[in-house]
């Protein structure tokens, strides 16, 4: 029979073995916002496989798609606290309104310009990384999503003309920059949480949505989208995040494996994102939507109007001295 001392020794040995097992094979939880089988889900799965292969299975990444760990605003806080290890998702500016600088409308002119302004080593990337770091979060990479547009449930006269006042109410994210954007596009902005947006369009509370692009509208609003206006409202980027302490606790070779997999994850996306945007616009058409033609003149006029009217308000709101310095450097890239 075991003595009391023997039992304690066996228990200690068991705990040591368990601790060794955790050290030898760890699993990181990674949250993202789209259902399984979508582009981000496939790319995240490829990232996870790369990490597993590079560490001989000693470090694994388990995906939690479709907001399974909570809405992205909640997940961002949880990553900062360490309750969730990783995420790839939109920025939540509710914790720090300075994040709105990344969502300034018409920051980028086209895909090549977007990569200069938001790619690795850019002013915007460094700014985003610094802001996340203050929340205990490390930015590993980015996943460029799309140029945004307007999804409508009815035919709206002058839908692509910012100088036409429209009797159309559209849902916008409860963020000041999008409220101002809707107003300057000639729509009536109605701030609503994402969870209420589909029902609001379906029941006629609002006539459409601003704040996403073809990928997002196809994923979440295709049944209520009759018209899509690709007016490049903003450039959407999701960031691949990890709790900074969790990353620092990894072994050096595991950190390198994660960083390399993240770089490949981002580079692949820059190569495919523009084609993916076109494919999602076609998916909207296949689902019954009409793409509203936007002329280069309309696009240029809209960008000029928004930069003149929206940018100064947001800059003053988030800190003029801080924002002006960043914007001057970013726009010179």
GUBA-994252 format. One line per field, with one value per residue: x, y, z of N, C-alpha, C in turn; residue in three letters. Coordinates in steps of 0.02 Angstrom, whole numbers, plus 50000, padded with zeros to 5 digits. Layout:
<recs>
nX = (X  ...)
nY = (Y  ...)
nZ = (Z  ...)
caX = (X  ...)
caY = (Y  ...)
caZ = (Z  ...)
cX = (X  ...)
cY = (Y  ...)
cZ = (Z  ...)
residuo = (ALA  ...)
</recs>
This chain:
<recs>
nX = (50042  50016  50107  50073  50173  50219  50108  50106  50224  50196  50089  50154  50244  50155  50097  50210  50237  50121  50136  50251  50201  50114  50208  50278  50183  50077  49923  49853  49716  49621  49522  49400  49293  49209  49107  49144  49240  49246  49346  49437  49434  49490  49619  49663  49665  49767  49873  49875  49912  50040  50108  50100  50171  50298  50339  50346  50227  50223  50172  50012  49872  49709  49559  49423  49289  49166  49134  49134  49193  49147  49087  49184  49226  49222  49309  49430  49459  49472  49583  49680  49678  49718  49631  49585  49690  49727  49675  49597  49534  49418  49466  49423  49369  49317  49383  49494  49487  49575  49604  49521  49586  49636  49526  49490  49398  49434  49572  49660  49692  49690  49722  49862  49908  49849  49922  50045  50013  49960  50032  50167  50284  50238  50180  50049  50036  50132  50077  49955  50007  50072  49963  49888  49982  49980  49871  49912  49929  49998  50035  50038  50022  49931  49770  49712  49551  49444  49390  49266  49085  48913  48769  48606  48430  48336  48299  48388  48385  48520  48617  48756  48804  48873  48828  48693  48552  48479  48329  48350  48381  48521  48604  48740  48899  48915  49009  49095  49161  49100  48968  48980  49029  48920  48828  48894  48893  48769  48668  48556  48621  48609  48654  48683  48702  48795  48731  48597  48577  48539  48405  48351  48362  48285  48157  48130  48166  48285  48358  48469  48647  48800  48975  49036  49098  49090  49120  49081  48946  48895  48917  48836  48722  48662  48533  48454  48505  48484  48541  48707  48831  48984  49079  49197  49210  49292  49451  49463  49546  49594  49673  49800  49813  49894  49900  50016  50097  50076  50135  50268  50298  50316  50434  50590  50607  50477  50414  50475  50424  50287  50290  50344  50247  50141  50185  50186  50050  49996  50060  50010  49878  49880  49909  49794  49681  49619  49564  49479  49388  49322  49266  49175  49088  49030  48967  48867  48791  48752  48670  48563  48577  48600  48737  48781  48836  48984  49062  49229  49236  49134  49184  49304  49253  49177  49275  49351  49258  49229  49354  49375  49269  49249  49372  49437  49353  49364  49500  49515  49440  49512  49633  49721  49859  49930  49868  49884  50021  50043  49960  50017  50139  50096  50021  50121  50185)
nY = (49940  50115  50238  50395  50484  50422  50433  50570  50589  50520  50597  50720  50683  50654  50778  50846  50779  50812  50949  50951  50897  51000  51097  51038  51021  51136  51227  51355  51462  51527  51654  51700  51797  51747  51618  51439  51381  51498  51629  51687  51591  51480  51531  51554  51424  51372  51447  51394  51261  51283  51330  51218  51123  51181  51175  51044  50992  51030  51151  51205  51274  51312  51338  51451  51486  51606  51697  51621  51631  51749  51916  52023  52140  52108  52000  52061  52129  52017  51954  52047  52030  51901  51796  51746  51676  51714  51809  51850  51985  52127  52294  52351  52500  52548  52539  52619  52766  52817  52723  52745  52814  52726  52688  52795  52864  52838  52834  52756  52741  52638  52459  52439  52555  52540  52432  52492  52583  52509  52394  52284  52370  52495  52663  52664  52530  52522  52614  52554  52439  52496  52550  52435  52369  52441  52387  52265  52178  52094  52129  52019  52010  52057  52052  52099  52151  52213  52350  52458  52474  52518  52435  52406  52390  52431  52522  52667  52833  52919  52848  52832  52958  53080  53208  53208  53216  53088  53000  52892  52781  52715  52581  52608  52566  52591  52701  52852  52895  52822  52864  52999  52978  52916  53022  53115  53050  53069  52996  52944  52915  52781  52730  52565  52412  52273  52152  52183  52228  52154  52117  52244  52293  52198  52217  52344  52451  52515  52557  52501  52463  52526  52510  52393  52278  52196  52062  52052  52090  51990  51880  51907  51983  51952  51908  52018  52115  52210  52300  52351  52466  52500  52601  52621  52655  52640  52567  52406  52318  52173  52118  52006  51945  51921  51880  51973  51931  51795  51764  51800  51703  51590  51472  51519  51466  51432  51556  51611  51524  51555  51690  51682  51605  51694  51799  51738  51709  51838  51886  51799  51838  51971  51947  51889  51961  52066  52001  51919  52010  52052  51929  51913  52019  51970  51860  51921  51971  51850  51809  51890  52028  52196  52277  52439  52560  52650  52796  52852  52989  53014  52941  53010  53137  53106  53059  53176  53261  53193  53185  53320  53354  53253  53202  53311  53321  53195  53191  53297  53242  53129  53178  53305  53346  53226  53145  53219  53215  53078  53056  53141  53080  52954  52978  53019  52908)
nZ = (50000  49965  50052  50135  50097  49982  49898  49881  49811  49692  49645  49625  49527  49424  49400  49357  49238  49169  49159  49081  48966  48923  48897  48794  48693  48635  48615  48521  48528  48397  48342  48218  48105  48006  47926  47916  47777  47705  47626  47721  47820  47756  47729  47860  47907  47829  47879  48009  47982  47931  48044  48128  48051  48045  48176  48207  48255  48387  48420  48400  48309  48339  48257  48278  48203  48136  48240  48356  48480  48525  48485  48376  48440  48574  48574  48542  48661  48742  48688  48722  48859  48870  48875  48757  48636  48503  48356  48200  48125  48107  48161  48322  48373  48488  48610  48594  48518  48427  48334  48230  48131  48040  47969  47892  47761  47588  47595  47523  47348  47252  47231  47225  47285  47409  47462  47479  47579  47684  47699  47762  47865  47832  47869  47921  47960  48062  48150  48185  48247  48357  48428  48458  48537  48654  48711  48750  48646  48507  48339  48208  48072  47922  47842  47700  47649  47567  47458  47514  47498  47458  47507  47451  47475  47390  47238  47221  47179  47105  47173  47168  47170  47261  47282  47277  47375  47463  47493  47580  47707  47789  47872  47979  48053  48231  48238  48229  48111  48007  48015  47978  47851  47783  47785  47703  47584  47545  47602  47736  47884  47999  48150  48201  48293  48226  48241  48232  48107  47987  48009  48021  47890  47822  47876  47838  47916  47890  47731  47678  47690  47753  47773  47748  47621  47459  47493  47628  47619  47538  47620  47732  47699  47578  47547  47561  47483  47347  47263  47230  47267  47214  47278  47340  47478  47593  47642  47690  47814  47899  48049  48101  48255  48416  48587  48677  48785  48780  48659  48688  48781  48707  48638  48560  48430  48401  48403  48290  48193  48197  48161  48031  47965  47976  47895  47769  47761  47751  47632  47533  47531  47485  47355  47306  47342  47267  47156  47226  47277  47159  47126  47230  47206  47091  47144  47218  47112  47053  47154  47137  47142  47078  47006  47032  46920  46940  46898  46852  46873  46966  47073  47101  47134  47246  47335  47353  47414  47533  47596  47619  47705  47802  47852  47928  48042  48104  48128  48220  48321  48363  48397  48343  48325  48341  48241  48121  48099  48074  47962  47867  47845  47803  47685  47604  47563)
caX = (50000  50054  50107  50054  50229  50221  50054  50126  50275  50163  50052  50202  50270  50102  50091  50269  50227  50069  50166  50297  50159  50091  50265  50298  50132  50030  49873  49831  49648  49619  49453  49388  49224  49170  49092  49191  49239  49256  49416  49478  49438  49539  49685  49681  49681  49833  49918  49880  49950  50110  50135  50106  50225  50363  50357  50339  50167  50228  50128  49954  49825  49641  49516  49355  49259  49098  49125  49118  49219  49118  49091  49254  49242  49234  49369  49489  49473  49493  49652  49721  49680  49746  49578  49588  49760  49738  49616  49606  49469  49420  49485  49370  49395  49282  49431  49539  49458  49627  49602  49480  49629  49645  49464  49473  49376  49474  49643  49696  49660  49681  49753  49933  49915  49830  49977  50096  49991  49941  50075  50220  50331  50207  50163  49987  50048  50168  50030  49909  50045  50084  49900  49873  50032  49957  49819  49942  49918  50050  50011  50081  50014  49868  49731  49671  49487  49410  49367  49196  49031  48846  48720  48539  48374  48290  48331  48394  48407  48583  48650  48828  48819  48876  48795  48620  48522  48437  48281  48366  48415  48565  48636  48812  48926  48911  49075  49085  49185  49051  48910  48997  49036  48853  48798  48927  48875  48700  48620  48539  48653  48575  48700  48653  48748  48795  48683  48529  48576  48502  48333  48332  48352  48231  48093  48121  48187  48335  48355  48532  48702  48867  49024  49066  49110  49055  49129  49040  48875  48875  48917  48786  48664  48645  48461  48419  48542  48458  48587  48772  48865  49056  49105  49262  49201  49351  49489  49456  49602  49591  49741  49814  49834  49908  49915  50088  50129  50072  50187  50334  50308  50335  50505  50614  50593  50404  50400  50496  50376  50225  50303  50352  50181  50101  50209  50160  49978  49982  50082  49963  49816  49890  49910  49728  49625  49583  49523  49427  49337  49283  49227  49119  49039  48994  48923  48808  48752  48722  48617  48507  48590  48624  48795  48770  48897  49015  49110  49289  49221  49095  49229  49350  49215  49158  49335  49369  49209  49236  49417  49367  49219  49251  49438  49452  49315  49392  49566  49505  49412  49561  49694  49746  49932  49950  49841  49913  50089  50037  49930  50066  50188  50062  50001  50181  50213)
caY = (50000  50178  50282  50464  50514  50392  50464  50638  50584  50501  50655  50769  50659  50660  50849  50864  50752  50851  51014  50939  50888  51065  51133  51007  51029  51188  51245  51424  51473  51583  51673  51744  51821  51719  51546  51391  51376  51564  51642  51696  51526  51439  51559  51542  51353  51364  51475  51345  51204  51304  51332  51148  51090  51212  51159  50971  50977  51050  51209  51199  51330  51287  51391  51460  51531  51632  51731  51570  51653  51814  51969  52044  52192  52071  51958  52105  52139  51954  51942  52090  52002  51834  51746  51716  51683  51746  51826  51888  52018  52200  52333  52379  52565  52569  52544  52675  52799  52833  52672  52770  52841  52673  52682  52856  52848  52859  52836  52725  52751  52574  52404  52450  52609  52511  52391  52539  52618  52464  52334  52281  52424  52559  52707  52641  52467  52537  52648  52502  52396  52533  52556  52369  52353  52473  52343  52200  52136  52098  52120  51973  52021  52087  52017  52149  52120  52242  52418  52454  52501  52527  52384  52435  52344  52461  52565  52735  52880  52953  52806  52839  53030  53107  53274  53199  53197  53030  52983  52822  52773  52657  52563  52617  52545  52645  52733  52919  52902  52795  52908  53056  52954  52908  53088  53148  53014  53089  52951  52958  52863  52758  52684  52505  52356  52227  52098  52206  52258  52115  52123  52313  52298  52152  52244  52411  52504  52549  52536  52472  52457  52551  52487  52330  52274  52141  51999  52055  52092  51924  51834  51921  52023  51939  51898  52082  52162  52212  52343  52361  52525  52493  52670  52621  52696  52635  52506  52363  52273  52137  52106  51942  51967  51872  51910  51984  51888  51726  51758  51803  51640  51537  51463  51562  51435  51436  51626  51618  51487  51593  51752  51665  51584  51755  51836  51702  51719  51905  51893  51763  51875  52029  51922  51864  52001  52105  51953  51895  52063  52046  51867  51924  52061  51926  51818  51962  51971  51783  51804  51931  52100  52235  52320  52508  52585  52710  52823  52880  53058  53010  52917  53065  53190  53081  53058  53245  53287  53158  53207  53389  53362  53202  53195  53358  53306  53136  53210  53335  53198  53081  53214  53335  53345  53156  53119  53255  53189  53012  53062  53172  53029  52898  53000  53030  52842)
caZ = (50000  49963  50110  50119  50061  49915  49859  49863  49759  49630  49622  49601  49463  49375  49383  49318  49172  49137  49142  49026  48906  48901  48870  48732  48641  48655  48565  48523  48503  48350  48325  48161  48103  47951  47931  47887  47705  47674  47609  47781  47855  47720  47740  47930  47912  47799  47929  48063  47957  47925  48112  48151  48014  48062  48246  48214  48293  48457  48428  48356  48309  48330  48232  48304  48153  48143  48306  48407  48545  48541  48436  48369  48489  48637  48564  48546  48732  48770  48667  48764  48927  48867  48878  48690  48616  48438  48316  48138  48126  48101  48220  48364  48396  48549  48665  48579  48459  48379  48282  48174  48079  47990  47931  47856  47693  47530  47613  47468  47283  47218  47268  47232  47334  47474  47488  47503  47639  47739  47700  47813  47866  47815  47926  47950  47996  48124  48194  48210  48292  48419  48465  48486  48589  48716  48739  48764  48587  48456  48270  48171  48000  47901  47791  47665  47633  47508  47459  47534  47455  47488  47489  47456  47466  47341  47188  47248  47128  47122  47223  47164  47165  47329  47286  47276  47439  47450  47545  47596  47771  47788  47935  47983  48118  48279  48239  48202  48042  47960  48017  47937  47782  47755  47774  47647  47523  47530  47634  47805  47922  48060  48185  48230  48301  48170  48255  48217  48040  47937  48024  48007  47817  47804  47898  47811  47961  47849  47661  47657  47738  47738  47822  47725  47549  47426  47531  47688  47601  47514  47677  47784  47678  47508  47538  47564  47441  47278  47225  47263  47240  47231  47276  47375  47538  47637  47630  47749  47831  47962  48074  48135  48322  48468  48652  48676  48835  48755  48607  48721  48818  48660  48626  48506  48365  48391  48383  48220  48152  48195  48123  47961  47940  47971  47836  47710  47764  47724  47563  47490  47526  47442  47286  47285  47369  47215  47118  47271  47279  47097  47130  47276  47172  47046  47186  47232  47050  47048  47206  47117  47150  47021  47022  47008  46889  46969  46850  46883  46894  47028  47125  47118  47167  47313  47376  47369  47461  47598  47626  47641  47758  47854  47882  47982  48103  48136  48151  48281  48372  48389  48417  48281  48319  48330  48178  48064  48089  48044  47895  47823  47827  47767  47619  47563  47544)
cX = (50044  50050  50086  50109  50232  50168  50073  50178  50245  50124  50098  50230  50219  50094  50150  50262  50175  50096  50213  50258  50135  50148  50285  50248  50080  49982  49851  49760  49646  49547  49452  49313  49180  49157  49148  49184  49247  49331  49460  49485  49490  49610  49709  49700  49750  49887  49929  49921  50025  50144  50147  50165  50293  50386  50351  50281  50169  50188  50073  49910  49756  49595  49447  49320  49192  49085  49108  49142  49194  49125  49162  49274  49259  49299  49432  49508  49500  49564  49699  49730  49712  49695  49569  49659  49769  49671  49639  49538  49475  49444  49422  49397  49362  49330  49476  49516  49511  49631  49563  49523  49639  49584  49445  49455  49424  49547  49685  49657  49644  49720  49828  49948  49899  49886  50033  50077  49977  49985  50128  50268  50302  50192  50100  49996  50083  50122  49982  49945  50056  50020  49879  49920  50011  49900  49846  49935  49973  50018  50062  50079  49947  49835  49687  49608  49457  49408  49291  49148  48966  48800  48650  48486  48322  48330  48330  48421  48470  48624  48726  48850  48815  48840  48719  48597  48471  48389  48289  48407  48458  48596  48711  48836  48923  48980  49068  49105  49135  48986  48921  49002  48967  48821  48828  48917  48802  48647  48605  48567  48616  48621  48662  48707  48742  48741  48611  48521  48533  48427  48309  48320  48291  48163  48081  48137  48241  48331  48419  48585  48764  48913  49058  49080  49076  49061  49083  48966  48852  48870  48856  48722  48639  48570  48422  48455  48517  48504  48651  48809  48940  49093  49167  49262  49261  49389  49490  49516  49587  49662  49744  49847  49850  49921  49991  50125  50130  50126  50257  50350  50327  50410  50526  50598  50519  50383  50418  50448  50311  50234  50310  50286  50135  50121  50183  50085  49959  50001  50035  49901  49823  49888  49840  49670  49585  49538  49466  49371  49292  49239  49166  49066  48998  48947  48860  48762  48716  48666  48559  48517  48612  48683  48783  48837  48920  49068  49172  49277  49182  49140  49276  49314  49196  49218  49355  49323  49218  49300  49411  49322  49227  49319  49451  49415  49344  49461  49561  49481  49465  49627  49730  49822  49957  49930  49873  49983  50088  50011  49979  50116  50157  50045  50061  50211  50194)
cY = (50063  50213  50351  50498  50487  50424  50534  50638  50567  50560  50708  50748  50666  50732  50872  50840  50792  50919  51007  50932  50953  51104  51105  51017  51078  51203  51317  51428  51535  51595  51712  51752  51788  51644  51503  51390  51442  51575  51650  51631  51481  51464  51548  51469  51338  51391  51424  51285  51221  51306  51261  51114  51116  51195  51084  50953  50998  51113  51204  51261  51301  51345  51391  51510  51560  51661  51681  51589  51722  51863  51997  52098  52160  52031  52001  52116  52075  51935  51985  52063  51933  51779  51710  51729  51727  51764  51856  51918  52093  52232  52356  52444  52589  52578  52605  52707  52818  52782  52695  52797  52790  52668  52746  52840  52876  52872  52809  52733  52686  52520  52414  52503  52583  52470  52435  52568  52572  52402  52337  52339  52492  52599  52682  52575  52479  52571  52598  52459  52431  52538  52489  52351  52383  52434  52273  52151  52148  52086  52076  51986  52051  52043  52070  52117  52147  52318  52415  52485  52507  52471  52412  52382  52372  52504  52637  52780  52916  52914  52816  52913  53061  53173  53269  53177  53143  53018  52909  52820  52710  52645  52577  52589  52604  52676  52799  52925  52876  52835  52969  53037  52948  52975  53122  53111  53030  53043  52975  52901  52846  52708  52626  52452  52308  52173  52117  52227  52220  52124  52193  52323  52257  52181  52315  52468  52547  52520  52504  52476  52491  52525  52423  52335  52213  52076  51997  52054  52024  51876  51844  51955  52006  51932  51964  52136  52157  52254  52351  52417  52521  52560  52678  52663  52697  52572  52466  52317  52239  52120  52040  51959  51908  51910  51914  51939  51816  51715  51756  51739  51582  51531  51503  51532  51435  51507  51637  51583  51525  51655  51737  51644  51645  51796  51804  51710  51786  51910  51858  51805  51937  52008  51905  51910  52037  52059  51927  51946  52059  51984  51876  51970  52018  51880  51856  51964  51904  51773  51851  52006  52131  52278  52388  52535  52649  52734  52848  52951  53059  52988  52973  53120  53169  53082  53128  53274  53258  53180  53278  53395  53314  53200  53246  53343  53247  53153  53250  53291  53152  53114  53242  53330  53275  53132  53153  53229  53122  53016  53092  53121  52973  52918  53014  52964  52824)
cZ = (50000  50030  50088  50079  49990  49870  49836  49807  49692  49601  49593  49533  49408  49352  49341  49246  49133  49115  49083  48961  48878  48868  48802  48676  48666  48597  48575  48493  48458  48328  48259  48150  48050  47960  47901  47811  47669  47663  47671  47819  47822  47732  47812  47941  47884  47846  47985  48043  47952  47994  48138  48117  48036  48133  48260  48260  48366  48472  48376  48362  48294  48312  48265  48257  48176  48213  48361  48477  48565  48483  48435  48419  48557  48631  48569  48619  48763  48749  48709  48834  48929  48872  48811  48665  48555  48405  48251  48123  48115  48166  48257  48394  48460  48608  48656  48514  48407  48322  48221  48117  48023  47945  47894  47784  47640  47548  47555  47403  47247  47257  47277  47285  47404  47504  47513  47571  47698  47745  47755  47808  47851  47879  47961  47989  48063  48175  48226  48262  48360  48461  48496  48543  48656  48749  48755  48707  48536  48387  48233  48096  47986  47849  47757  47638  47569  47513  47470  47485  47494  47462  47501  47442  47417  47293  47215  47194  47150  47173  47225  47160  47234  47337  47283  47346  47428  47508  47562  47660  47768  47857  47929  48050  48167  48292  48202  48129  47991  47959  47972  47863  47749  47739  47713  47581  47503  47559  47705  47847  47986  48096  48218  48240  48242  48179  48237  48144  47990  47948  48008  47932  47796  47820  47874  47858  47928  47778  47635  47711  47710  47793  47803  47651  47522  47465  47591  47672  47575  47573  47722  47760  47607  47496  47538  47523  47370  47233  47266  47228  47260  47229  47320  47438  47584  47618  47694  47756  47897  47984  48111  48201  48368  48533  48660  48726  48812  48703  48639  48759  48772  48656  48565  48437  48349  48371  48310  48173  48143  48152  48048  47929  47931  47909  47772  47704  47733  47650  47514  47479  47482  47368  47260  47301  47316  47174  47161  47277  47217  47099  47176  47247  47124  47085  47205  47171  47043  47098  47192  47122  47084  47044  46991  46980  46923  46921  46887  46908  46959  47086  47148  47156  47238  47359  47399  47422  47531  47633  47654  47703  47816  47890  47938  48047  48140  48165  48217  48339  48403  48410  48357  48274  48304  48261  48117  48048  48052  47972  47845  47799  47785  47695  47574  47539  47472)
residuo = (UNK  UNK  UNK  UNK  UNK  UNK  UNK  UNK  UNK  UNK  UNK  UNK  UNK  UNK  UNK  UNK  UNK  UNK  UNK  UNK  UNK  UNK  UNK  UNK  UNK  UNK  UNK  UNK  UNK  UNK  UNK  UNK  UNK  UNK  UNK  UNK  UNK  UNK  UNK  UNK  UNK  UNK  UNK  UNK  UNK  UNK  UNK  UNK  UNK  UNK  UNK  UNK  UNK  UNK  UNK  UNK  UNK  UNK  UNK  UNK  UNK  UNK  UNK  UNK  UNK  UNK  UNK  UNK  UNK  UNK  UNK  UNK  UNK  UNK  UNK  UNK  UNK  UNK  UNK  UNK  UNK  UNK  UNK  UNK  UNK  UNK  UNK  UNK  UNK  UNK  UNK  UNK  UNK  UNK  UNK  UNK  UNK  UNK  UNK  UNK  UNK  UNK  UNK  UNK  UNK  UNK  UNK  UNK  UNK  UNK  UNK  UNK  UNK  UNK  UNK  UNK  UNK  UNK  UNK  UNK  UNK  UNK  UNK  UNK  UNK  UNK  UNK  UNK  UNK  UNK  UNK  UNK  UNK  UNK  UNK  UNK  UNK  UNK  UNK  UNK  UNK  UNK  UNK  UNK  UNK  UNK  UNK  UNK  UNK  UNK  UNK  UNK  UNK  UNK  UNK  UNK  UNK  UNK  UNK  UNK  UNK  UNK  UNK  UNK  UNK  UNK  UNK  UNK  UNK  UNK  UNK  UNK  UNK  UNK  UNK  UNK  UNK  UNK  UNK  UNK  UNK  UNK  UNK  UNK  UNK  UNK  UNK  UNK  UNK  UNK  UNK  UNK  UNK  UNK  UNK  UNK  UNK  UNK  UNK  UNK  UNK  UNK  UNK  UNK  UNK  UNK  UNK  UNK  UNK  UNK  UNK  UNK  UNK  UNK  UNK  UNK  UNK  UNK  UNK  UNK  UNK  UNK  UNK  UNK  UNK  UNK  UNK  UNK  UNK  UNK  UNK  UNK  UNK  UNK  UNK  UNK  UNK  UNK  UNK  UNK  UNK  UNK  UNK  UNK  UNK  UNK  UNK  UNK  UNK  UNK  UNK  UNK  UNK  UNK  UNK  UNK  UNK  UNK  UNK  UNK  UNK  UNK  UNK  UNK  UNK  UNK  UNK  UNK  UNK  UNK  UNK  UNK  UNK  UNK  UNK  UNK  UNK  UNK  UNK  UNK  UNK  UNK  UNK  UNK  UNK  UNK  UNK  UNK  UNK  UNK  UNK  UNK  UNK  UNK  UNK  UNK  UNK  UNK  UNK  UNK  UNK  UNK  UNK  UNK  UNK  UNK  UNK  UNK  UNK  UNK  UNK  UNK  UNK  UNK  UNK  UNK  UNK  UNK  UNK  UNK  UNK  UNK  UNK  UNK  UNK  UNK  UNK  UNK  UNK  UNK  UNK  UNK  UNK)
</recs>
